[in-house]
Amino acid sequence: MISSFTVRLAIVIVAAAVGLAGCGSPGFKAKDGAKGTLRYAMGTDLTTLDPAKVQDVDTMDLLVNVFECLVSYSEKNELVGQLAESWKVSQDGTTWEFTLRPLAKFHNGRKVSAEDVKWSLERACSKELASPTAKDYLSDIVGVKEFGKGDAQSISGIRVIDSSHVEFKLDKARAYFLGKLTYPCASILCKEAIGAKPLTSKEQAVGTGPFVFDRLVPTQLASLKRFTDYYLGQAKLDTIERPIILDAATRLNKYRGGQLDTLVLQRQDLAGIRKDTTLSTQIHFIDRPAVFYLGLNQGKVPVLRNELVRRALAMAIDRKKIATELLDDLPVARGLISPGVMGYRPEYAGIPYDPAQARKLLAEAGYPEGKGFPEISISYREQAPDTRIAVEAIESQLRTNLGIAIKPQMLQWGTLLTARNKDELSMYMGSWFADYADPQNFISFLFTSDSKLNHDGFSDPAFDQICREADSSLDPAKRKALYEKAENLLVDKAVRIPLYFGRDAELISPRVTGIRMNILGVMPHLKTVVQ
């Protein structure tokens, strides 16, 4: 889910000149113990209201309660219909026909039609909107690339059959295609409310989900209220309140004080929480399909184009110490495909921690004992204590083991992602949360030469060919073997340095029940109850 980085941000909402961002504010006061209201903080400002623009997990978690796609993941991690009641696929896997739910309607009361599907996806892929995600997530549809360049008036591979049926024609068979349609850029939007330009106000944010926007106070609060005419029945909650609290310690204090109902903990806080007789009973550990890594931008930094240098860096970083000691027992990552996703190999060894060999490789590359090695900045997100701990450990280990200087650079979240999207970061601490549970999302989606999400500057014809074969195969065993081969190549060449996998430690108040989760995270709060 930013994908990446989260997984998974382009527009920052223009905020009024209001101070006190993130530590409570004059415009918002949480109500202790409010029934029917779920309160959980956002650790960053909203980055956008537009599902075609969103890339970060926090904002995405808010928007999925307002906007919906044709399909989604169930609590059993199965792909199920959302706005689509059913679908069928041709024998060769290239033609998909979806039937829409007859009762689905937008928040303004209008029924959803197949024309809305075509318009929404064309809006997302348009050159004018410049979505940072749509052209990658939807590029398997015939005509998306031509439309995105402005060379066609419509996407030829999307055909409206009638008001309730829409057809997609793919360039090749794609076993993971349905998974891509769960990403927010494939949300179905209301044309008369939103229009072709970026969505920037709550009045424009007319979706089909179980909640509608109620209040938006820039840098302070996003609030949703129940949509009373939702096609699957009303949500049990009256409202969802998302106060924007940048400081992790402040978030924890507000949870302790009963002003928040759930909270994702920083790893550094776990030891203290375990000693608390009350809060220790409220901890839930949740494995996530996410890999945290050190990004190496070969396109920007010439020295990183040397494979010997990259392997030296990988061997000089003690990921086990970072994951298990400094970050309180996170799963160590030796590969790039996370647990819970086909192709994950728990036995995979990857590149070992070997400082002596790392020094030897760096010397072979022309930098004995680090002499002559340029200073490189490693960028990371502000107000993220876990990330800061990892970056400080990496800086210390590279200085001690290789004699090289890496300069930590803390950036505001939106600034960091904008720079990442423009390939302006030299090194960076990043994470990739699965957008759909398929190895393609971790391998070819990110690293092929023509991927717009390839922020590593990596290009290898042999790797591209492996990915082409894997991406177009419908044979699970063949796909698994090919993606493993591709992952081996990426890890051996140290294109990125995997550090640890995702495992959330979350506090959930006993007042809260009915939260639904799947492998990708929290689902829309249709059945959540706050007593």
N, C-alpha and C positions, 0 to 999 in steps of 0.2 A: 501498500500500500503503500515510492516514491517513491515514489517511488521513491522511492525511493530515495533515496538518501537516507527514503523511503522515499524508500523507496519513495519515494515515490514522490518551483513555486514562482510564479512569474510576477504577478501583480500584487503589490502590497496595498491594502486598503488605505486610502489617503485619510489620515487621522487629523482631527482638529487638534489644535495646540493645547492638549490636555496633559498635565503632569501626572506623577505618581503611577505610571504604567506598571501594572502587575502586582502591586502590593496592597490591593484594595483601593478604593477611590471614592470621592464624594458622590459619584453618580450611582454607586452600587453598594448595597449593604445586604449581605446574605442573611436569610431568615433561618434561625436555629430550628431544626426539626420540622420543617414544613412538609406536611403530607401532600402527596401527589406531585411533588417537585423533586426532580433528580438534579443534584448539583455536583458537577465535577469540573475541575479547572482545566484550562488550556495553558500549556507552558510557553506558548508563543502567541504573538498577535495573529489574528486571522490574516491569511495571506491573500485570499481572494474569496469571492462568493460564487465564482463561475466554475462549474464542474469541468468545463473544458480546459481550465487553467490550473486546477489544483494539482499539487504534487506532494504536499506534506501530510503526515498522518493525522495531526491534530485537527487541521481544517477539514480533511476528508471525513473524519469521524463525525463531524458536525453535519456536513453536507449530505451524507448518506441517509439521514433522517428526513431530508427535504426532497431530494431528487432520487429517481430510480432508473434502472437500466432494464433491458429486456430479460436478463437472467441474473441470478445471484447465487451465492453459496449458502447451503443450508447448514444447520447445526451439525449435521453428519458429514460436512465437507463435500457434499454432492452438489452439482450444478442443477439448479431448479429454476422454474419460471418465476419471473418477477412481474414485469408488465406483459410478458409473453405467457399465454396460457399453455401453449404447446409449440413444438417445432418438428420438422422432419428434414432429413439431409439426404442428398442423392448418394447413390452407391459409390461414386468416385470421390465423395467427400468435398466437392467444390461448390455445391448449391444448397443453401439453407433457406427454408421457408418458415416464417414465424406467424403464429396466430395470436392476436392481441386479446387480452382479457376484455370481455364485453362491458364490465362495470368500472374499469379504470378511468379515472378522470383527473384533470388538473385541479389545483386549489381554487381556481376561479369557476369551477363547476363544469367546464367543457370536457366532453368525452375525448379520450386519446385516440388518435387515428394513425394509420400507416403513413400518411403524409407527414405527421409529426416526427415519426421515426426518421424518415429520409431527410427532412429539413434539419433536424437536430444534429445528425451525423455530418451533414454537409456544412452546417455552421461550424462545428468543431474542427473540421478539416480545412476550412477556408483560409486562404492566404491572408485575408484581412484580419481574422481573429488571432492568427499566429499562436495557436495552442502549442505548448511545449511538449505535449504528449500525444495528441490525436493522430498525427501522421504516422507515428510508430505503432500505436495500439490498433489502429484501424487500417493499416497499410496492406493487409492481406486481401482487402476487398478490391476488386477490379475497378480501376479508375480513380482511386483515392490520390495517387501520386500526381496524376495529370491535373485533377481538380485542385489539389493543393498548390500547384505551381501557377494556377490561373489559366491553364491551357484548355480547360473544358468548363462548360456551363453547369454541369452536374456530375455526380458520381455515377458512372454508367453501371456499376455493379450493384446498385441498390435500386430495386424495382418495386413500385407500389402495385400490387395485384388488385386490391380493392381496399376499402376503408379499414378492414380488419386483418389484412394479410400483406406481409412485406417479404421480399426475397433478396438474399445476398448472394452474389456470385464471387467466388474467391479465385485468386490467380492460380493456386494449387491447393491440394488437400492440406489442411492444417488441423492436426489433432487437438490443438490448444485453442482453436478459434473461439469457442463458447466462453472460455475463461477470460479472454480479452474483452468480451462484451460486458464483463462485470465492472470494468474500470470506469471511474466517473466521467471520463471524456465521452463515453457512450451513453450518458444519461439522456433521457427523452425530455425535452424542454417545451415550454409554451411560447410559440412564436410571437403572438400578439403582446405578450407581457415582457419578453426578453429582447427580442430583436437580434440583429446580426452582430452588434458591437458587444464588447465585454460587459458582463453582468456586474454592476457596481453598487446596487441598492437593494434593500430587502423587498421593496415594492416590485422589483423585476423578478425576484427569486420565486417564481411560480412553478412548482414541481408537482409530483404526484405522490410524494411520500406521506408517512403518517403524521408528520409535523410541518408547521409553517413558521416562518420567521415572525417573531413578536417584537423584540427590541434588539438594536445594535448600537452599542456605545463604543466607538473606536478606542482601542487599547484597554478597554475595561470589561465589557460584557457582550456575549451573544446569547440570546434567549429565544427558545422555540416554544410554541404552544400547539396543542393537539389539533389535528385536522379532523373535524367531526364527521366528514363524509368520505373517509378513506374506504377503499373498495374491499379491504379485508376486515373491516370493523375498526372501531375507534381504539386508539392506544389507551392503555390503562393509566398512564401518566397524564397530568394536566399540562405540565410544563417541564422543559429542560433548561437549566441555567448553566452557562459555561463562563464563569468569571475568568478573566485573563490575568494570571498570576505568574510572572516570570521567575520569581525567586523560589527555588525548591524548598527552602526552609520555611518560607511563609506558607506555602501550600500545605506542608506537613502540620504546621501549627493550626491552620484553619480546619484541617481534618480532625485533629485532636479536640478542637473546640466545638465540633459538631456543625461547622459551617460548610463542610463538603461531605458527600456521601461515598465517594470512591476516590482513590488516589494511587497512581503508579509511583512507586517508591524509587528513589535513587539508591544504588547499591550501597553507598556509604552509610545510609541510614538503617540498613537492615539489622546490624548488630544491636543497636539501641532498641529497635522495635521488638526484637526477640526477647529482650529483658523486660518488656512491658507486659504485665500479666493480662491486661485487657486487650491491647492492640495485637499482641502476638497471636491471639485466636482469630484475628480478622485478616491475616496474611493469606493470599492465594498466589501460588506460583503457576505461571502460564507460559508454556513454550510457544515461541513465535517463529514462523518461517522467515527468519531474517539473519543476515550475515553482516557483521560490523568489520570494517576493513580500513587499511591505509591505502588511499588512492595515490597513484604515481602518474603524473601527467607527462608522458613522453613528448607530446606535441609542444609543450611549453618549455620544458627543461631538457636541454641536449644531453646532459650527463645521464638522465634516466632512460635514454634510448639504448644504453649499454646493458645488455642482459646480465653481464657479470656484476654490474653495480646493483641492479635490482635484486639479484639473488643474494648478494652480500647483505643488503638491507634486510631481506626476509630472514636470513640466518642469524642476524644480530639481534632480532627482536624476540624476547622471551614471552610468547603469547600465553603460555600456560600460567606464568606468574601474574600477568595482567588479568587474565580471565578468572582464575581460581583464587588467587590471594588478594589482589587489589580490588577486584570487583565482586568478591563474595560468591565464588563458586558458579560462575557462568560457564556454559559449555565451550570448550576450546574449539576454534574453527581451524581446520587444516585444509579444507577445500572451500569452494564457493557456493555449492548447493546445500541448502539448509536442511535440517531434520524435518520430517513431515512431507517432503517433496520427493517424488520419484527420482532416483539417481543419487540420493544421499548415501554416502558410504561411511559408516561409523569407524571402519577399520582403516580408512584412507590416511596415509602418513604425511603426505605433502612434503614441504621443505622443512627439515629439522632445525631446531635451535642449536647452532654450532658456531660460537664466536670465533674460534680459531680458523675454521674454514672460511668464515665470512671475511676475516682480515686477509686471508690468502687471496680470495677472489677480488677484493678491493685493490690489492696490490697488483694483481694481474691486469686489472682495468686501468692501472696507471696512477693509483692514489695510495701508495704505501703509507700505512699508519694515518690515513686520512689527509695526508699532505696534498695541497692543491685542490681539494674537493670544495666546490662552491657552497656557500651558505644557502640553504633552501628553507623557505617558510612552510610550516605545516599548519593549515587553517582548520579551525574547528568552531563549533557552534557555541555562542555565549549562553549563560544560564543553564549549562548542562554539566553538572559536576562529574558524572560518570565519564563523559567524554574527556573532560579536562584531566582526570586521573590517568586515563589511557594515554593521552597525548604527552603528558609530563613523563610517564614511564618510557614511552618510545624515545623521547628526546634524550633522556638520561642513558638508556641502553645503547643508543647509537653513538653517543659521545664516549661512553665508557668502552664499548666493544670495538668501535671503528675509528674513534678519534675525529668524528665529523660533527659539524655544528648544524643543528636543525632548529630553526627559530619558531616557537609556537606563536600563532596569530589567531586571536579570538575575534570572531565576526558576528554581527547580528544575523539572525537566522535567514531573513529574507535576502540580505546582502550576500551571505554565503552561497545561497542557492542560485541567485542571479549570476554570481561570478562562476559558479560551477557550470551552469547552463551555457555560459559563454566560453568555457574551457580556459578560464583565466587563473585557476588555482594551480599551484605547483605541486604541492602535496596536500592532502586533506584527509581528515578523519571522517569517514562516511559510513552509511549503512544502507542496505538494500532489503526492503521488506517485500515479500512476494505480492504481486498484484493478482496472480492466479497461480494455483498450485501445480506448476509444471516446470520441468527443468529448463525449457526454452526461455522462460522468464529470467533465469539466472545466467544463461549462457549466450545464445545467439542474439537474444533481445538487447543485450548490453554491449557485446564485444565485437560483433561483425563490423567490417570496415565501413559499411554504409549506415550503421545505426546512429541516429541523432543522439542517443543516450550513451554513446561511446565517448566518455570524457577522459579516457586514458591515452588517447592518441595511438592506440594499438591497431595494427593492420597486418594480417597474415593470410595470404591466399589459401594456404592449406587448411587453416582454421575455418575460413569462410566456406570452403567446399564441404567440410565435415558438417557444418551447421546447415547448409542447404539440404543435404541428404536427410539429416535428422528432422528438420522442420517440415519436410514434405512427406514423411513416412507416416503411415497409419498403423505400423506394427510396433506395439509397445516395447517388445524385447529389443528390436533393432534401434529404436529411438533411444532407449536407455543406454545401450552400448555406445552409440555415437556421441551422446552428450557426455558420457564418462570420458571418452577419448578427447573430446574438446576441452573438458575441465582439466584433464591431465596437462594438456598443452598450456593452458592459461596459468596454472599453478607452477609448472616447471619453469616457465619463462618469467615468473613473478610479475605478471602484468598488474595484478593487485596483490596486496598482502592480507589474507584473511586473518582475523584476530579472534573473534568469538561470535557465537550464535545468540539469538535473542531468547531471553527468558524474563518475562515481566514478573516483578514482585508487586502485587497490588493489594491495597487495603480496601475492603468492601464492608461497609457498615451493615450490621445485622438488620437494620431497618429496610435494607434493599433486597428484593428477591426478583426472580424472573429475568435476570440479565441473560441474554442469549449470546453465545460465542461460537465461532468456528475457527478454523485454522488461521484465517486472515485477521481475526480480531473480534471486536464487539459488533454485533449486528444491530440494525435499527431497533430502537427501544419500544417496540410494539407491545411487548408483554412485561416490561419492567414495572415493578411496583415499589413504591416507597411508603412505608407505614408511618 
